[in-house]
Amino acid sequence: MSLIVTGACGFVGCNVVEHLLAGGRTVVAIDRAGSWPPDAAERFRELPGHLLFAAADVRDAAALDAAFALAAAEGGVDGVIHAAAITPGPEREARDADLIAQVNYLGTLRVLSAARTYAARRLLYPSSASVYGDAAFPDRPLDEALDAPIPNAVYGIAKYAAERSALRLGSLWGIDVVAARIGAVFGPWERDTGLRDTFSGPMLATRAMLRGERVVLTREGPRDWVYAVDVAGALVALMDAPELVFELYHVSAGRPWTLADWCRVLASRLGEERFDLDPDPAKATLPLGERDRSPLGIERLLSVYRPRFGLEEALPHYLGWLDARSSAWHEAW
């Protein structure tokens, strides 16, 4: 049996593909661009799993059918992790709202329809904490049952519409659909894909400091950062679980820390003063949002997967991962 990953060449998609291949799985990777990041193809060849690639735009029903047929030929479609998405900033929102809706919403319906045709056991939809929007600031961790999303950006609106539509159609069509709202992701394979306009604070800070630049923040920047390796582990665990109690799960680390903490620890490891806090916005080198979203509660997730990476574990792993990449990777970001 094979597992399908859409958006396979993207940030989350690459981590999911790597996790599955490391476990010896057969993976059919679907992506419109068909361009793996530097070092990824070589890395994936070293892993025990079997990787097939299908170039397909999730808006193209015929191309999706061909890709799903390829997976079906590998013993059937066990499941689908639908990670394909455009992650826009405000400029792209204003310019390409129609395209964002087509890919993030209509593309999800097309993938779900293909999953129905090929009798996939389960479809896992990686949603986003962005769906909470204006409701993201209670004085406690966000709860899947208690907190109703009020998305306030085109990305969050499209993701919420896709999430709810997938769950609804799954119940009507007899497909096991599970949604996973992912928190603030950072880590391996994060880069400019041309479809991702916003990058994580830890990645931007690490890049700057490794280049010898000084990072200045206006404040601490607390967030429930979740390492991409944990995101992949959680998504695959949700895909593999024989039965799930809920149809919606938060995916986050459960251990909030601040971007300033990350910068302090990294500066200490580098042995140089490359970080400072200054309340003057004019001196800031990395932007922070006006408000800090409440962390995602992960009690539901803990029944299926326990995140392994807090700041102390993630930073050395990430630096080791960067050290192992070729010069081409470093030039790319």
C-alpha positions as CSV (number, residue, x, y, z in Angstrom):
1,M,0.0,0.0,0.0
2,S,1.2,3.5,-0.7
3,L,0.7,6.9,0.9
4,I,0.2,10.0,-1.1
5,V,1.7,13.4,-0.1
6,T,0.5,16.5,-2.0
7,G,2.7,19.6,-1.9
8,A,5.5,17.1,-1.4
9,C,8.3,19.6,-2.4
10,G,7.1,22.2,0.1
11,F,8.3,22.8,3.7
12,V,5.9,20.5,5.6
13,G,5.6,18.1,2.6
14,C,9.4,17.4,2.5
15,N,9.5,16.6,6.2
16,V,6.5,14.2,5.9
17,V,8.1,12.5,2.9
18,E,11.4,12.1,4.7
19,H,9.7,10.7,7.8
20,L,7.7,8.2,5.7
21,L,10.7,7.1,3.7
22,A,12.8,6.7,6.9
23,G,10.1,4.3,8.0
24,G,10.4,2.2,4.9
25,R,7.1,3.3,3.4
26,T,6.0,3.6,-0.2
27,V,5.3,7.3,-1.0
28,V,3.8,8.9,-4.0
29,A,4.9,12.5,-3.9
30,I,2.6,14.9,-5.8
31,D,3.8,18.5,-6.5
32,R,3.1,21.1,-9.1
33,A,6.7,22.4,-9.4
34,G,8.5,19.1,-9.1
35,S,11.6,20.7,-7.7
36,W,13.1,19.2,-4.5
37,P,15.1,21.5,-2.3
38,P,18.9,21.2,-2.5
39,D,20.1,17.9,-1.0
40,A,16.6,16.4,-0.6
41,A,16.7,14.0,-3.6
42,E,20.1,12.7,-2.4
43,R,18.9,12.4,1.2
44,F,15.7,10.5,0.1
45,R,17.7,8.0,-1.9
46,E,19.6,7.0,1.2
47,L,16.4,6.1,3.0
48,P,14.8,2.6,2.9
49,G,11.4,3.6,1.6
50,H,10.3,3.7,-2.0
51,L,9.6,7.1,-3.6
52,L,7.6,7.8,-6.7
53,F,6.9,11.3,-8.1
54,A,4.0,12.6,-10.0
55,A,3.8,16.2,-11.3
56,A,0.3,17.5,-10.8
57,D,-1.5,20.7,-9.9
58,V,-4.1,20.0,-7.2
59,R,-6.5,22.1,-9.3
60,D,-6.2,19.7,-12.2
61,A,-8.6,16.8,-11.7
62,A,-7.1,14.8,-14.6
63,A,-3.6,15.1,-13.4
64,L,-4.6,14.1,-9.9
65,D,-6.4,11.1,-11.3
66,A,-3.2,10.0,-13.0
67,A,-1.2,10.5,-9.8
68,F,-3.6,8.6,-7.7
69,A,-3.6,5.8,-10.3
70,L,0.1,5.6,-10.0
71,A,-0.3,5.1,-6.2
72,A,-3.1,2.6,-6.7
73,A,-0.7,0.5,-8.8
74,E,1.5,0.2,-5.8
75,G,-1.0,-2.0,-4.0
76,G,-3.7,0.6,-3.4
77,V,-3.9,4.0,-1.7
78,D,-3.6,3.6,2.1
79,G,-4.0,7.3,2.8
80,V,-3.4,10.9,1.7
81,I,-1.7,13.7,3.5
82,H,-2.8,16.8,1.6
83,A,-0.1,19.4,2.3
84,A,-0.3,21.4,-0.9
85,A,-1.0,25.1,-0.2
86,I,-0.1,28.7,-0.9
87,T,1.0,30.5,2.2
88,P,0.6,34.2,1.3
89,G,1.6,37.4,2.9
90,P,-0.5,40.6,2.6
91,E,0.8,41.6,-0.8
92,R,0.0,38.2,-2.4
93,E,-3.4,38.2,-0.7
94,A,-4.3,41.5,-2.4
95,R,-2.8,40.4,-5.7
96,D,-3.8,36.7,-6.0
97,A,-6.8,36.1,-3.8
98,D,-8.5,34.1,-6.5
99,L,-5.5,31.8,-7.0
100,I,-5.1,31.3,-3.2
101,A,-8.8,30.2,-3.0
102,Q,-8.4,27.9,-6.0
103,V,-5.4,26.1,-4.6
104,N,-6.1,26.1,-0.9
105,Y,-9.9,25.5,-1.1
106,L,-10.9,24.1,-4.5
107,G,-7.7,22.1,-4.7
108,T,-8.6,20.4,-1.4
109,L,-12.0,19.4,-2.8
110,R,-10.3,17.9,-5.9
111,V,-7.9,15.9,-3.8
112,L,-10.7,14.7,-1.6
113,S,-12.7,13.6,-4.6
114,A,-9.7,11.6,-5.9
115,A,-9.3,10.0,-2.5
116,R,-12.9,8.9,-2.7
117,T,-12.5,7.5,-6.2
118,Y,-9.4,5.5,-5.2
119,A,-10.9,4.4,-1.8
120,A,-8.2,5.9,0.3
121,R,-8.4,4.7,3.9
122,R,-7.9,8.2,5.4
123,L,-7.3,11.7,4.3
124,L,-5.3,13.9,6.6
125,Y,-5.7,17.6,6.1
126,P,-2.9,19.8,7.6
127,S,-4.8,23.0,8.6
128,S,-3.3,25.9,10.4
129,A,-3.5,27.8,13.6
130,S,-4.1,30.8,11.3
131,V,-7.8,29.8,11.2
132,Y,-8.3,31.2,14.7
133,G,-7.6,34.8,13.5
134,D,-9.3,37.2,15.8
135,A,-10.2,34.4,18.2
136,A,-6.6,33.4,18.8
137,F,-6.0,35.4,22.0
138,P,-7.8,33.8,25.0
139,D,-6.1,33.9,28.4
140,R,-5.3,30.2,28.2
141,P,-4.2,27.6,25.5
142,L,-6.5,27.4,22.5
143,D,-8.9,24.4,22.7
144,E,-10.3,22.5,19.6
145,A,-13.7,22.3,21.2
146,L,-14.0,25.6,23.0
147,D,-12.5,28.1,20.6
148,A,-14.5,28.9,17.4
149,P,-12.2,30.3,14.6
150,I,-12.7,33.8,13.3
151,P,-10.1,33.9,10.4
152,N,-9.1,37.4,9.4
153,A,-6.8,36.8,6.4
154,V,-7.4,35.1,3.0
155,Y,-5.1,32.2,4.0
156,G,-6.9,31.5,7.2
157,I,-10.3,31.9,5.6
158,A,-9.4,29.5,2.8
159,K,-7.8,27.0,5.1
160,Y,-10.9,27.0,7.4
161,A,-13.3,26.6,4.6
162,A,-11.2,23.7,3.2
163,E,-10.9,22.1,6.6
164,R,-14.7,22.2,7.4
165,S,-15.7,21.2,3.8
166,A,-13.3,18.2,3.9
167,L,-14.8,17.1,7.2
168,R,-18.3,17.5,6.0
169,L,-17.8,15.8,2.6
170,G,-15.9,13.1,4.3
171,S,-18.9,12.2,6.4
172,L,-21.2,12.4,3.4
173,W,-18.9,10.3,1.2
174,G,-17.8,7.8,3.8
175,I,-14.2,8.9,3.8
176,D,-12.2,9.1,7.1
177,V,-11.1,12.7,7.2
178,V,-8.9,14.2,10.0
179,A,-7.8,17.8,10.3
180,A,-4.7,18.9,12.0
181,R,-4.3,22.6,12.9
182,I,-0.5,23.2,12.9
183,G,1.1,25.9,15.0
184,A,4.2,27.9,14.2
185,V,6.5,25.6,12.3
186,F,10.3,25.9,11.8
187,G,13.1,23.6,11.0
188,P,14.6,21.4,8.2
189,W,13.7,22.1,4.6
190,E,12.2,25.6,5.3
191,R,13.1,27.8,2.3
192,D,11.6,30.1,-0.3
193,T,9.5,27.9,-2.5
194,G,7.8,30.7,-4.4
195,L,4.6,29.8,-2.7
196,R,5.5,30.7,0.9
197,D,5.8,34.4,1.7
198,T,6.3,34.2,5.5
199,F,9.2,32.5,7.2
200,S,9.7,31.4,10.8
201,G,11.4,33.6,13.3
202,P,13.9,30.9,14.3
203,M,14.9,30.3,10.7
204,L,15.4,34.0,10.0
205,A,17.3,34.6,13.2
206,T,19.6,31.6,12.6
207,R,20.3,32.6,9.0
208,A,21.2,36.1,10.1
209,M,23.4,35.0,13.0
210,L,25.3,32.4,11.0
211,R,26.0,35.1,8.5
212,G,27.6,37.1,11.2
213,E,24.8,39.6,11.4
214,R,23.3,41.0,14.6
215,V,19.7,40.2,15.4
216,V,17.6,42.9,17.2
217,L,14.1,42.2,18.5
218,T,11.7,44.7,20.1
219,R,10.4,42.1,22.6
220,E,10.7,38.5,23.7
221,G,8.3,37.0,21.1
222,P,6.7,34.1,22.9
223,R,5.2,31.4,20.7
224,D,4.5,27.6,20.8
225,W,7.1,26.9,18.1
226,V,6.9,23.4,16.8
227,Y,9.9,21.7,15.1
228,A,9.2,20.4,11.6
229,V,10.4,16.9,12.5
230,D,7.7,16.8,15.2
231,V,5.1,18.1,12.7
232,A,5.9,15.2,10.4
233,G,5.9,12.7,13.2
234,A,2.5,13.9,14.5
235,L,0.9,13.9,11.0
236,V,2.1,10.4,10.3
237,A,0.9,9.2,13.7
238,L,-2.5,10.7,13.0
239,M,-2.5,9.0,9.6
240,D,-1.5,5.6,11.0
241,A,-3.7,5.5,14.1
242,P,-6.2,2.6,13.7
243,E,-9.0,4.7,15.2
244,L,-9.1,8.3,16.3
245,V,-11.5,9.7,18.9
246,F,-11.7,13.2,17.3
247,E,-11.8,14.6,13.8
248,L,-9.7,17.6,14.7
249,Y,-6.3,17.9,16.5
250,H,-3.9,20.6,17.3
251,V,-0.3,19.9,16.3
252,S,2.2,21.9,18.3
253,A,5.1,21.4,20.8
254,G,3.1,22.1,24.0
255,R,6.2,23.9,25.4
256,P,6.2,27.6,24.5
257,W,9.4,29.5,24.4
258,T,10.4,32.9,23.0
259,L,12.3,33.9,19.9
260,A,14.6,35.8,22.2
261,D,15.4,32.6,24.0
262,W,16.4,31.0,20.8
263,C,18.6,33.9,19.9
264,R,20.3,33.9,23.3
265,V,21.1,30.2,23.2
266,L,22.3,30.4,19.6
267,A,24.5,33.4,20.4
268,S,26.0,31.6,23.4
269,R,26.8,28.6,21.2
270,L,28.4,30.8,18.6
271,G,30.4,32.6,21.3
272,E,29.7,36.0,20.0
273,E,27.3,38.9,21.0
274,R,24.9,38.7,18.0
275,F,21.6,39.4,19.7
276,D,20.0,42.3,21.5
277,L,16.5,43.5,22.7
278,D,15.6,47.1,21.9
279,P,12.1,48.5,22.1
280,D,12.8,51.0,19.3
281,P,11.0,49.5,16.2
282,A,13.5,51.4,14.0
283,K,16.3,49.3,15.3
284,A,14.6,45.9,14.9
285,T,16.1,43.5,12.3
286,L,13.3,40.9,12.5
287,P,9.6,41.9,12.6
288,L,7.3,40.6,15.3
289,G,3.5,40.7,15.1
290,E,1.6,43.2,17.2
291,R,0.0,40.4,19.4
292,D,1.2,37.0,20.5
293,R,-1.3,34.2,19.7
294,S,-2.2,31.9,22.6
295,P,-0.5,28.5,22.4
296,L,-2.3,25.6,21.0
297,G,-3.5,23.0,23.6
298,I,-2.3,19.6,22.6
299,E,-4.1,17.3,25.0
300,R,-5.8,15.5,22.1
301,L,-2.6,15.0,20.3
302,L,-0.8,13.5,23.3
303,S,-3.0,10.4,23.1
304,V,-1.5,9.8,19.6
305,Y,1.9,11.5,19.6
306,R,4.2,13.2,22.1
307,P,6.4,16.0,20.6
308,R,10.1,15.4,21.2
309,F,11.6,18.8,20.4
310,G,11.6,21.8,22.7
311,L,14.2,24.6,22.3
312,E,17.0,22.6,24.0
313,E,16.5,19.6,21.6
314,A,15.6,21.5,18.4
315,L,18.5,24.0,18.3
316,P,21.4,21.5,18.2
317,H,19.4,19.2,15.8
318,Y,18.8,22.1,13.5
319,L,22.4,23.3,13.5
320,G,23.6,19.8,12.8
321,W,21.1,19.5,10.0
322,L,22.4,22.8,8.5
323,D,26.0,21.7,8.9
324,A,25.2,18.5,6.9
325,R,23.7,20.4,3.9
326,S,25.8,21.3,0.9
327,S,27.0,24.7,0.0
328,A,24.1,24.9,-2.5
329,W,21.6,24.7,0.3
330,H,23.2,27.5,2.3
331,E,23.4,29.7,-0.9
332,A,19.7,29.0,-1.5
333,W,18.6,30.5,1.8
